[in-house]
Amino acid sequence: MNYGIWADILVSHEYFCGKYSDFTFVPELDSETTIRREGFLIQEAIGGIRLIAPEEAFASKIELVFWVYPTDRNVWSATDFENIPEDSIAFAKISQGSLQWESCTKDKIPENMQVPKPLFGIAISNQNNVDNSRVTIPLKTKHLKWRYNISGLSVNRPVEIVGYKPNTDAPSFDIVEEHADTIVFMSQQDIPLRYGAPPLFQLREKNSSKAIIKCLPNMDARSIATVCLDKNRREIVAESFINT
């Protein structure tokens, strides 16, 4: 019997700097039955799944539904599904090598698969005898304002946060609070959360090339916090506390 790749699905995540992250793909009961009946073979890899099928399966119209669960719990906090309402779940439809995002209500998830809740669902279908070649599902990371609380600084020592690499178009930081030995910096722009990325910023003496902290820590999902700003306005930011 001859086999071919019916679908080759990979998940990339901006949070991991585009690298493939680790997910578990669980088929719905009807899809699991179809997989057994049609003789599919499933190969799981880090961040992906490959479906290998007998050549007869390519002539049939088949749809398989999987629910996808992250193995890293921080992925929940870091993922941003654009245009998907908070009370819904993202659902990717893959057909003939193309990808389209939709939102669906949570009751679409089978009852036995709701706990823990999946991050998103996918429906893979073939039509017109066209196989699903490799499709990458790109997930985006949340963009938040970054807030550095840096203590141990002299009030008579003007400092600033600048890009780690000179002459780059780095986001700007303002001093939003200043206390006896603590200065709080907050970015003017939203910055994507990243895990494992090279350092983006450093703390330097103002109008000088002298670095006080050469590599400020990047913000990841563990940095997400709610802070109270002016006029008791609350905002979700990425925050870090540093003692020099």
Accessible surface in RSA format (square Angstrom, percent):
REM  Atomic radii and reference values for relative SASA: ProtOr
REM  Chains: A
REM  Algorithm: Lee & Richards
REM  Probe-radius: 1.40
REM  Slices: 20
REM RES _ NUM      All-atoms   Total-Side   Main-Chain    Non-polar    All polar
REM                ABS   REL    ABS   REL    ABS   REL    ABS   REL    ABS   REL
RES MET A   1   166.96  86.5  85.21  56.4  81.75 194.6  96.64  82.2  70.32  93.2
RES ASN A   2    99.74  68.8  95.45  92.2   4.29  10.3  18.83  45.3  80.91  78.2
RES TYR A   3   101.19  47.2  65.30  37.2  35.89  93.4  41.11  30.9  60.08  74.1
RES GLY A   4    25.10  31.0   0.00   N/A  25.10  31.0  24.77  68.0   0.33   0.7
RES ILE A   5    73.51  41.8  64.08  47.7   9.43  22.7  64.08  46.1   9.43  25.6
RES TRP A   6     0.00   0.0   0.00   0.0   0.00   0.0   0.00   0.0   0.00   0.0
RES ALA A   7     0.00   0.0   0.00   0.0   0.00   0.0   0.00   0.0   0.00   0.0
RES ASP A   8    11.11   7.8  11.11  11.1   0.00   0.0   1.62   3.8   9.50   9.5
RES ILE A   9     0.00   0.0   0.00   0.0   0.00   0.0   0.00   0.0   0.00   0.0
RES LEU A  10    17.74   9.9  17.74  12.7   0.00   0.0  17.74  12.5   0.00   0.0
RES VAL A  11     0.00   0.0   0.00   0.0   0.00   0.0   0.00   0.0   0.00   0.0
RES SER A  12    16.19  13.7  16.19  21.6   0.00   0.0   5.98  12.7  10.21  14.3
RES HIS A  13     0.17   0.1   0.00   0.0   0.17   0.4   0.00   0.0   0.17   0.2
RES GLU A  14    49.61  28.5  42.12  31.9   7.50  17.8  25.88  50.0  23.74  19.4
RES TYR A  15     1.98   0.9   1.98   1.1   0.00   0.0   1.05   0.8   0.93   1.1
RES PHE A  16    30.39  15.2  28.35  17.6   2.05   5.3  28.77  17.4   1.62   4.6
RES CYS A  17    53.94  40.8  24.81  27.7  29.13  68.5  26.15  66.3  27.79  30.0
RES GLY A  18    41.19  50.8   0.00   N/A  41.19  50.8  27.00  74.1  14.20  31.8
RES LYS A  19   147.31  71.9 139.67  85.7   7.64  18.2  92.21  83.0  55.10  58.7
RES TYR A  20    97.70  45.6  80.26  45.7  17.44  45.4  54.90  41.3  42.80  52.8
RES SER A  21    10.51   8.9   4.60   6.1   5.91  13.6  10.51  22.4   0.00   0.0
RES ASP A  22    67.28  47.1  61.14  60.8   6.15  14.5  16.28  38.3  51.00  50.9
RES PHE A  23    10.14   5.1   0.19   0.1   9.95  25.9   0.19   0.1   9.95  28.5
RES THR A  24    56.89  40.5  55.25  56.0   1.65   3.9  38.25  51.4  18.65  28.2
RES PHE A  25     7.64   3.8   1.39   0.9   6.25  16.3   1.39   0.8   6.25  17.9
RES VAL A  26    52.98  34.9  52.53  47.6   0.46   1.1  52.98  46.0   0.00   0.0
RES PRO A  27    28.58  20.8  22.81  20.8   5.76  20.9  22.81  18.8   5.76  35.8
RES GLU A  28    34.15  19.6  34.15  25.8   0.00   0.0   2.34   4.5  31.81  26.0
RES LEU A  29   129.07  71.9 120.98  86.5   8.09  20.3 122.46  86.0   6.61  17.8
RES ASP A  30   114.02  79.9 109.36 108.9   4.66  11.0  33.40  78.6  80.62  80.4
RES SER A  31     6.00   5.1   4.54   6.1   1.45   3.3   1.39   3.0   4.61   6.5
RES GLU A  32    69.86  40.1  69.86  52.9   0.00   0.0  10.62  20.6  59.24  48.4
RES THR A  33    58.75  41.8  58.23  59.0   0.52   1.2  47.28  63.5  11.47  17.3
RES THR A  34    19.53  13.9  19.53  19.8   0.00   0.0   3.35   4.5  16.18  24.5
RES ILE A  35    12.39   7.1  12.17   9.1   0.22   0.5  12.17   8.8   0.22   0.6
RES ARG A  36   154.70  65.0 129.20  65.9  25.50  60.7  74.77 102.2  79.93  48.4
RES ARG A  37   159.07  66.8 122.82  62.6  36.25  86.3  76.59 104.7  82.48  50.0
RES GLU A  38    46.96  27.0  36.54  27.6  10.42  24.8   4.38   8.5  42.59  34.8
RES GLY A  39    28.90  35.6   0.00   N/A  28.90  35.6  27.95  76.7   0.96   2.1
RES PHE A  40    13.27   6.6   0.00   0.0  13.27  34.5   0.00   0.0  13.27  38.0
RES LEU A  41    94.46  52.6  92.66  66.3   1.80   4.5  94.46  66.3   0.00   0.0
RES ILE A  42    68.63  39.1  35.84  26.7  32.79  79.0  35.84  25.8  32.79  89.0
RES GLN A  43    91.85  51.4  86.22  63.0   5.63  13.4  34.00  72.4  57.85  43.9
RES GLU A  44   118.41  68.0  84.21  63.7  34.21  81.4  28.73  55.6  89.68  73.2
RES ALA A  45    65.43  60.2  48.31  74.5  17.13  39.0  60.53  85.2   4.90  13.0
RES ILE A  46   124.22  70.7 113.02  84.2  11.20  27.0 113.95  82.1  10.26  27.9
RES GLY A  47     0.00   0.0   0.00   N/A   0.00   0.0   0.00   0.0   0.00   0.0
RES GLY A  48     0.98   1.2   0.00   N/A   0.98   1.2   0.09   0.2   0.89   2.0
RES ILE A  49     3.34   1.9   0.75   0.6   2.59   6.2   1.85   1.3   1.49   4.0
RES ARG A  50    74.44  31.3  74.00  37.7   0.44   1.0   8.64  11.8  65.80  39.9
RES LEU A  51     0.03   0.0   0.03   0.0   0.00   0.0   0.03   0.0   0.00   0.0
RES ILE A  52    26.62  15.2  26.62  19.8   0.00   0.0  26.62  19.2   0.00   0.0
RES ALA A  53     0.00   0.0   0.00   0.0   0.00   0.0   0.00   0.0   0.00   0.0
RES PRO A  54     7.24   5.3   7.24   6.6   0.00   0.0   7.24   6.0   0.00   0.0
RES GLU A  55    93.22  53.5  85.14  64.4   8.08  19.2  29.67  57.4  63.55  51.9
RES GLU A  56   106.25  61.0  95.94  72.6  10.31  24.5  72.63 140.5  33.62  27.5
RES ALA A  57     1.13   1.0   0.40   0.6   0.73   1.7   0.61   0.9   0.52   1.4
RES PHE A  58    32.57  16.3  31.63  19.6   0.94   2.4  31.63  19.2   0.94   2.7
RES ALA A  59    86.80  79.8  52.07  80.4  34.73  79.0  55.25  77.8  31.54  83.6
RES SER A  60    48.39  40.9  40.12  53.5   8.27  19.0  20.90  44.5  27.49  38.5
RES LYS A  61   169.67  82.8 134.59  82.6  35.08  83.5  82.91  74.6  86.76  92.4
RES ILE A  62    10.87   6.2   6.98   5.2   3.90   9.4  10.87   7.8   0.00   0.0
RES GLU A  63    99.36  57.0  77.84  58.9  21.52  51.2  21.78  42.1  77.58  63.3
RES LEU A  64     0.00   0.0   0.00   0.0   0.00   0.0   0.00   0.0   0.00   0.0
RES VAL A  65    19.03  12.5  19.03  17.2   0.00   0.0  19.03  16.5   0.00   0.0
RES PHE A  66     0.43   0.2   0.43   0.3   0.00   0.0   0.43   0.3   0.00   0.0
RES TRP A  67     0.00   0.0   0.00   0.0   0.00   0.0   0.00   0.0   0.00   0.0
RES VAL A  68     0.00   0.0   0.00   0.0   0.00   0.0   0.00   0.0   0.00   0.0
RES TYR A  69    30.49  14.2  30.35  17.3   0.13   0.4  27.04  20.3   3.45   4.3
RES PRO A  70    19.31  14.1   1.75   1.6  17.56  63.8   1.75   1.4  17.56 109.1
RES THR A  71    82.43  58.6  44.52  45.1  37.92  90.4  45.85  61.6  36.59  55.3
RES ASP A  72    52.86  37.0  46.53  46.3   6.33  15.0  26.08  61.4  26.78  26.7
RES ARG A  73   204.77  86.0 193.50  98.6  11.27  26.8  69.87  95.5 134.91  81.8
RES ASN A  74    40.08  27.6  39.24  37.9   0.84   2.0   1.18   2.9  38.89  37.6
RES VAL A  75     1.50   1.0   1.50   1.4   0.00   0.0   1.50   1.3   0.00   0.0
RES TRP A  76    95.28  38.2  82.66  40.0  12.62  29.6  65.83  35.1  29.45  47.8
RES SER A  77    46.86  39.6  40.44  54.0   6.42  14.8  12.36  26.3  34.50  48.3
RES ALA A  78     0.00   0.0   0.00   0.0   0.00   0.0   0.00   0.0   0.00   0.0
RES THR A  79    10.08   7.2   1.35   1.4   8.74  20.8   1.35   1.8   8.74  13.2
RES ASP A  80    53.47  37.5  49.22  49.0   4.24  10.0   3.35   7.9  50.12  50.0
RES PHE A  81    46.39  23.2  31.01  19.2  15.38  40.0  34.53  20.9  11.86  33.9
RES GLU A  82    97.29  55.9  77.75  58.8  19.53  46.5  26.33  50.9  70.96  57.9
RES ASN A  83   152.09 104.9 109.54 105.9  42.54 102.4  42.18 101.5 109.90 106.2
RES ILE A  84    32.78  18.7  15.50  11.5  17.29  41.7  16.03  11.5  16.75  45.5
RES PRO A  85    69.18  50.4  55.13  50.3  14.06  51.1  67.35  55.6   1.84  11.4
RES GLU A  86   174.04  99.9 146.35 110.7  27.70  65.9  67.82 131.2 106.23  86.7
RES ASP A  87   107.74  75.5  93.99  93.6  13.74  32.5  43.11 101.5  64.63  64.5
RES SER A  88    22.30  18.8  12.76  17.0   9.54  22.0   0.00   0.0  22.30  31.2
RES ILE A  89     6.44   3.7   3.80   2.8   2.64   6.4   6.44   4.6   0.00   0.0
RES ALA A  90     1.62   1.5   0.00   0.0   1.62   3.7   0.00   0.0   1.62   4.3
RES PHE A  91     5.30   2.7   5.30   3.3   0.00   0.0   5.30   3.2   0.00   0.0
RES ALA A  92     0.00   0.0   0.00   0.0   0.00   0.0   0.00   0.0   0.00   0.0
RES LYS A  93    91.90  44.8  88.71  54.4   3.19   7.6  39.37  35.4  52.52  55.9
RES ILE A  94     0.89   0.5   0.00   0.0   0.89   2.1   0.00   0.0   0.89   2.4
RES SER A  95    28.14  23.8  26.37  35.2   1.77   4.1  24.59  52.4   3.55   5.0
RES GLN A  96    77.42  43.3  55.71  40.7  21.71  51.7  12.82  27.3  64.60  49.0
RES GLY A  97    33.32  41.1   0.00   N/A  33.32  41.1   8.41  23.1  24.91  55.8
RES SER A  98    70.25  59.4  64.30  85.8   5.96  13.7  47.26 100.6  22.99  32.2
RES LEU A  99    52.93  29.5  19.97  14.3  32.96  82.9  20.50  14.4  32.43  87.3
RES GLN A 100   114.68  64.1 110.66  80.9   4.02   9.6  33.49  71.3  81.19  61.6
RES TRP A 101    79.98  32.1  57.58  27.9  22.39  52.6  48.37  25.8  31.61  51.3
RES GLU A 102    63.26  36.3  56.51  42.8   6.74  16.1  24.24  46.9  39.02  31.9
RES SER A 103    55.39  46.8  29.70  39.6  25.69  59.2   1.07   2.3  54.32  76.1
RES CYS A 104    20.48  15.5  12.47  13.9   8.01  18.8  20.48  51.9   0.00   0.0
RES THR A 105    83.69  59.5  82.10  83.2   1.60   3.8  70.46  94.6  13.23  20.0
RES LYS A 106    81.93  40.0  77.67  47.7   4.26  10.1  44.63  40.2  37.30  39.7
RES ASP A 107   120.26  84.2  91.87  91.4  28.39  67.1  43.23 101.7  77.04  76.8
RES LYS A 108    98.97  48.3  80.26  49.2  18.71  44.5  37.15  33.4  61.81  65.8
RES ILE A 109     3.41   1.9   1.67   1.2   1.74   4.2   1.67   1.2   1.74   4.7
RES PRO A 110    37.68  27.5  26.17  23.9  11.51  41.8  37.68  31.1   0.00   0.0
RES GLU A 111   155.38  89.2 137.54 104.1  17.84  42.5  50.78  98.2 104.60  85.4
RES ASN A 112   128.05  88.3  90.93  87.9  37.11  89.4  49.29 118.6  78.76  76.1
RES MET A 113    15.24   7.9  10.80   7.1   4.44  10.6  11.57   9.8   3.67   4.9
RES GLN A 114    66.26  37.1  60.16  44.0   6.10  14.5  12.64  26.9  53.62  40.7
RES VAL A 115   138.12  90.9 114.64 103.8  23.49  56.6 114.93  99.9  23.19  62.9
RES PRO A 116   100.95  73.6  95.71  87.3   5.23  19.0 100.79  83.2   0.16   1.0
RES LYS A 117    75.78  37.0  69.61  42.7   6.16  14.7  37.56  33.8  38.22  40.7
RES PRO A 118     0.14   0.1   0.00   0.0   0.14   0.5   0.00   0.0   0.14   0.9
RES LEU A 119     9.42   5.2   4.94   3.5   4.48  11.3   4.94   3.5   4.48  12.1
RES PHE A 120     0.00   0.0   0.00   0.0   0.00   0.0   0.00   0.0   0.00   0.0
RES GLY A 121     0.00   0.0   0.00   N/A   0.00   0.0   0.00   0.0   0.00   0.0
RES ILE A 122     0.00   0.0   0.00   0.0   0.00   0.0   0.00   0.0   0.00   0.0
RES ALA A 123     3.84   3.5   2.55   3.9   1.29   2.9   2.58   3.6   1.26   3.3
RES ILE A 124     0.00   0.0   0.00   0.0   0.00   0.0   0.00   0.0   0.00   0.0
RES SER A 125    13.71  11.6  13.71  18.3   0.00   0.0   4.70  10.0   9.01  12.6
RES ASN A 126     1.03   0.7   1.03   1.0   0.00   0.0   0.00   0.0   1.03   1.0
RES GLN A 127    67.12  37.5  63.13  46.1   3.99   9.5  11.28  24.0  55.84  42.3
RES ASN A 128   124.70  86.0  89.17  86.2  35.52  85.5  33.02  79.5  91.67  88.6
RES ASN A 129   106.22  73.2  81.82  79.1  24.39  58.7  22.11  53.2  84.10  81.3
RES VAL A 130    63.68  41.9  60.18  54.5   3.50   8.4  63.53  55.2   0.15   0.4
RES ASP A 131    62.19  43.6  55.98  55.7   6.22  14.7   3.15   7.4  59.04  58.9
RES ASN A 132     0.00   0.0   0.00   0.0   0.00   0.0   0.00   0.0   0.00   0.0
RES SER A 133    68.00  57.5  63.40  84.6   4.60  10.6  42.26  90.0  25.74  36.1
RES ARG A 134   140.31  58.9 114.83  58.5  25.48  60.7  43.07  58.9  97.24  58.9
RES VAL A 135     8.81   5.8   5.61   5.1   3.21   7.7   8.81   7.7   0.00   0.0
RES THR A 136    52.62  37.4  38.27  38.8  14.35  34.2  27.31  36.7  25.31  38.3
RES ILE A 137     0.00   0.0   0.00   0.0   0.00   0.0   0.00   0.0   0.00   0.0
RES PRO A 138    71.23  51.9  64.58  58.9   6.66  24.2  64.74  53.4   6.50  40.4
RES LEU A 139     5.23   2.9   0.88   0.6   4.35  10.9   2.35   1.7   2.88   7.8
RES LYS A 140   103.46  50.5 101.41  62.2   2.06   4.9  63.37  57.0  40.09  42.7
RES THR A 141     0.63   0.4   0.00   0.0   0.63   1.5   0.00   0.0   0.63   1.0
RES LYS A 142    71.38  34.8  71.10  43.6   0.29   0.7  30.90  27.8  40.48  43.1
RES HIS A 143    81.60  44.6  66.99  46.6  14.62  37.4  44.46  45.8  37.14  43.2
RES LEU A 144    25.33  14.1  24.09  17.2   1.23   3.1  25.33  17.8   0.00   0.0
RES LYS A 145    55.50  27.1  54.47  33.4   1.03   2.4  23.01  20.7  32.48  34.6
RES TRP A 146     0.00   0.0   0.00   0.0   0.00   0.0   0.00   0.0   0.00   0.0
RES ARG A 147    14.54   6.1  14.54   7.4   0.00   0.0   0.00   0.0  14.54   8.8
RES TYR A 148     0.15   0.1   0.15   0.1   0.00   0.0   0.00   0.0   0.15   0.2
RES ASN A 149    13.40   9.2  11.60  11.2   1.80   4.3   2.90   7.0  10.50  10.1
RES ILE A 150     0.00   0.0   0.00   0.0   0.00   0.0   0.00   0.0   0.00   0.0
RES SER A 151    26.88  22.7  26.88  35.9   0.00   0.0  17.57  37.4   9.31  13.0
RES GLY A 152    48.14  59.4   0.00   N/A  48.14  59.4  21.80  59.8  26.35  59.0
RES LEU A 153    10.11   5.6   2.27   1.6   7.84  19.7   4.20   2.9   5.91  15.9
RES SER A 154    58.38  49.3  43.99  58.7  14.38  33.1  38.90  82.8  19.48  27.3
RES VAL A 155    87.27  57.4  61.77  55.9  25.50  61.4  63.09  54.8  24.19  65.6
RES ASN A 156   132.39  91.3 103.87 100.4  28.52  68.7  33.29  80.1  99.10  95.8
RES ARG A 157    80.30  33.7  76.70  39.1   3.60   8.6  25.56  34.9  54.75  33.2
RES PRO A 158    90.32  65.8  77.61  70.8  12.70  46.2  89.23  73.7   1.09   6.8
RES VAL A 159     5.56   3.7   0.28   0.3   5.29  12.7   0.28   0.2   5.29  14.3
RES GLU A 160    44.33  25.5  43.36  32.8   0.97   2.3  12.35  23.9  31.98  26.1
RES ILE A 161    12.36   7.0   0.00   0.0  12.36  29.8   0.00   0.0  12.36  33.5
RES VAL A 162    32.23  21.2  27.72  25.1   4.51  10.9  32.23  28.0   0.00   0.0
RES GLY A 163    11.15  13.8   0.00   N/A  11.15  13.8   2.59   7.1   8.56  19.2
RES TYR A 164    65.54  30.6  54.48  31.0  11.06  28.8  29.16  21.9  36.38  44.9
RES LYS A 165   137.05  66.9 133.55  81.9   3.50   8.3  76.46  68.8  60.59  64.5
RES PRO A 166   101.72  74.1  84.53  77.1  17.18  62.5  92.30  76.2   9.42  58.5
RES ASN A 167   160.57 110.7 108.70 105.0  51.87 124.9  42.40 102.1 118.17 114.2
RES THR A 168    73.21  52.1  47.04  47.7  26.17  62.4  49.10  65.9  24.12  36.5
RES ASP A 169   153.34 107.4 115.82 115.3  37.52  88.7  44.43 104.6 108.91 108.6
RES ALA A 170    32.94  30.3  11.67  18.0  21.26  48.4  15.83  22.3  17.11  45.3
RES PRO A 171    40.75  29.7  31.10  28.3   9.66  35.1  36.22  29.9   4.53  28.2
RES SER A 172    52.13  44.0  46.69  62.3   5.44  12.5  18.28  38.9  33.85  47.4
RES PHE A 173    26.22  13.1   0.22   0.1  26.01  67.7   0.22   0.1  26.01  74.4
RES ASP A 174    64.23  45.0  60.76  60.5   3.46   8.2  19.33  45.5  44.90  44.8
RES ILE A 175    79.51  45.2  49.86  37.1  29.65  71.5  49.86  35.9  29.65  80.5
RES VAL A 176    71.45  47.0  38.57  34.9  32.89  79.2  45.62  39.6  25.83  70.1
RES GLU A 177    63.49  36.5  55.48  42.0   8.01  19.1  29.12  56.3  34.37  28.1
RES GLU A 178   100.85  57.9  70.79  53.6  30.06  71.6  23.52  45.5  77.33  63.1
RES HIS A 179   100.72  55.0  88.97  61.8  11.75  30.1  72.28  74.5  28.43  33.1
RES ALA A 180    90.09  82.8  64.47  99.5  25.62  58.3  74.76 105.3  15.32  40.6
RES ASP A 181    77.94  54.6  77.11  76.7   0.83   2.0  24.81  58.4  53.13  53.0
RES THR A 182    29.20  20.8  28.84  29.2   0.37   0.9  16.50  22.2  12.70  19.2
RES ILE A 183     8.15   4.6   8.15   6.1   0.00   0.0   8.15   5.9   0.00   0.0
RES VAL A 184     3.62   2.4   3.62   3.3   0.00   0.0   3.62   3.1   0.00   0.0
RES PHE A 185     3.42   1.7   3.42   2.1   0.00   0.0   3.42   2.1   0.00   0.0
RES MET A 186    14.82   7.7  13.51   8.9   1.31   3.1  10.82   9.2   4.01   5.3
RES SER A 187     2.82   2.4   0.00   0.0   2.82   6.5   0.00   0.0   2.82   4.0
RES GLN A 188    91.24  51.0  66.98  48.9  24.27  57.8  23.54  50.1  67.70  51.3
RES GLN A 189    80.83  45.2  76.40  55.8   4.43  10.6  50.81 108.2  30.02  22.8
RES ASP A 190    75.01  52.5  54.81  54.6  20.20  47.8  12.24  28.8  62.77  62.6
RES ILE A 191     5.40   3.1   4.84   3.6   0.56   1.4   5.40   3.9   0.00   0.0
RES PRO A 192    28.70  20.9  28.67  26.1   0.03   0.1  28.67  23.7   0.03   0.2
RES LEU A 193     0.00   0.0   0.00   0.0   0.00   0.0   0.00   0.0   0.00   0.0
RES ARG A 194    63.67  26.7  61.47  31.3   2.20   5.2   1.54   2.1  62.13  37.7
RES TYR A 195   106.98  49.9 101.98  58.0   5.00  13.0  55.06  41.4  51.92  64.0
RES GLY A 196    70.71  87.2   0.00   N/A  70.71  87.2  34.82  95.5  35.90  80.4
RES ALA A 197    18.33  16.9   3.88   6.0  14.45  32.9   4.24   6.0  14.10  37.3
RES PRO A 198    98.66  71.9  90.96  82.9   7.70  28.0  98.15  81.0   0.51   3.2
RES PRO A 199    46.44  33.8  38.73  35.3   7.71  28.0  40.28  33.3   6.16  38.3
RES LEU A 200    67.12  37.4  60.80  43.5   6.32  15.9  62.37  43.8   4.75  12.8
RES PHE A 201     1.30   0.7   1.19   0.7   0.11   0.3   1.19   0.7   0.11   0.3
RES GLN A 202    15.53   8.7  15.53  11.3   0.00   0.0   0.00   0.0  15.53  11.8
RES LEU A 203     0.00   0.0   0.00   0.0   0.00   0.0   0.00   0.0   0.00   0.0
RES ARG A 204    55.31  23.2  55.31  28.2   0.00   0.0   0.11   0.2  55.20  33.5
RES GLU A 205    42.36  24.3  42.36  32.0   0.00   0.0   6.20  12.0  36.16  29.5
RES LYS A 206   110.15  53.7  95.18  58.4  14.97  35.6  38.77  34.9  71.38  76.0
RES ASN A 207   144.81  99.9 102.28  98.8  42.53 102.4  41.60 100.1 103.20  99.8
RES SER A 208    40.19  34.0  25.67  34.3  14.52  33.4  24.22  51.6  15.97  22.4
RES SER A 209   102.15  86.3  79.48 106.1  22.67  52.2  43.55  92.7  58.61  82.1
RES LYS A 210   119.49  58.3 111.33  68.3   8.16  19.4  73.26  65.9  46.23  49.2
RES ALA A 211    42.17  38.8  17.09  26.4  25.07  57.0  17.09  24.1  25.07  66.4
RES ILE A 212    40.44  23.0  10.55   7.9  29.89  72.0  14.63  10.5  25.81  70.0
RES ILE A 213    31.55  18.0  28.43  21.2   3.12   7.5  31.55  22.7   0.00   0.0
RES LYS A 214   131.84  64.3 125.23  76.8   6.61  15.7  68.91  62.0  62.93  67.0
RES CYS A 215    60.70  45.9  43.43  48.4  17.27  40.6  21.86  55.4  38.84  41.9
RES LEU A 216     1.38   0.8   0.00   0.0   1.38   3.5   0.00   0.0   1.38   3.7
RES PRO A 217    62.46  45.5  51.33  46.8  11.13  40.5  62.46  51.6   0.00   0.0
RES ASN A 218    33.43  23.1  12.78  12.3  20.65  49.7   9.46  22.8  23.97  23.2
RES MET A 219     0.41   0.2   0.41   0.3   0.00   0.0   0.00   0.0   0.41   0.5
RES ASP A 220    14.15   9.9  14.13  14.1   0.01   0.0   1.47   3.5  12.67  12.6
RES ALA A 221     8.12   7.5   0.22   0.3   7.90  18.0   0.24   0.3   7.88  20.9
RES ARG A 222   171.41  72.0 134.51  68.6  36.90  87.9  62.88  85.9 108.54  65.8
RES SER A 223    20.81  17.6  12.68  16.9   8.13  18.7   6.19  13.2  14.62  20.5
RES ILE A 224    52.88  30.1  29.81  22.2  23.06  55.6  29.81  21.5  23.06  62.6
RES ALA A 225    33.69  31.0  24.86  38.4   8.83  20.1  33.69  47.4   0.00   0.0
RES THR A 226    72.82  51.8  46.74  47.4  26.08  62.2  24.21  32.5  48.61  73.5
RES VAL A 227    13.94   9.2   9.50   8.6   4.44  10.7  13.94  12.1   0.00   0.0
RES CYS A 228    66.46  50.3  43.27  48.3  23.20  54.5  22.97  58.2  43.49  46.9
RES LEU A 229    32.34  18.0  17.21  12.3  15.12  38.0  24.26  17.0   8.08  21.7
RES ASP A 230    90.11  63.1  74.03  73.7  16.09  38.0  50.15 118.0  39.96  39.9
RES LYS A 231   198.20  96.7 156.87  96.3  41.33  98.4 113.25 101.9  84.95  90.5
RES ASN A 232   126.91  87.5 109.58 105.9  17.34  41.7  24.06  57.9 102.85  99.4
RES ARG A 233   121.30  50.9 113.79  58.0   7.51  17.9  65.76  89.9  55.54  33.7
RES ARG A 234   159.70  67.1 133.00  67.8  26.70  63.6  54.25  74.1 105.45  63.9
RES GLU A 235    41.84  24.0  36.53  27.6   5.31  12.6  25.23  48.8  16.61  13.6
RES ILE A 236   100.03  56.9  92.31  68.8   7.72  18.6  92.31  66.5   7.72  21.0
RES VAL A 237     0.00   0.0   0.00   0.0   0.00   0.0   0.00   0.0   0.00   0.0
RES ALA A 238     0.00   0.0   0.00   0.0   0.00   0.0   0.00   0.0   0.00   0.0
RES GLU A 239    27.31  15.7  16.40  12.4  10.90  26.0   1.72   3.3  25.59  20.9
RES SER A 240    19.70  16.6  15.00  20.0   4.70  10.8   9.62  20.5  10.08  14.1
RES PHE A 241   152.65  76.4 122.96  76.2  29.68  77.2 123.65  75.0  28.99  83.0
RES ILE A 242    29.38  16.7  23.06  17.2   6.31  15.2  27.62  19.9   1.76   4.8
RES ASN A 243   126.15  87.0  95.46  92.3  30.68  73.9  29.06  69.9  97.09  93.8
RES THR A 244    76.12  54.1  10.67  10.8  65.45 156.0  30.41  40.8  45.71  69.1
END  Absolute sums over single chains surface
CHAIN  1 A    13406.8      10649.9       2756.9       6691.6       6715.2
END  Absolute sums over all chains
TOTAL         13406.8      10649.9       2756.9       6691.6       6715.2
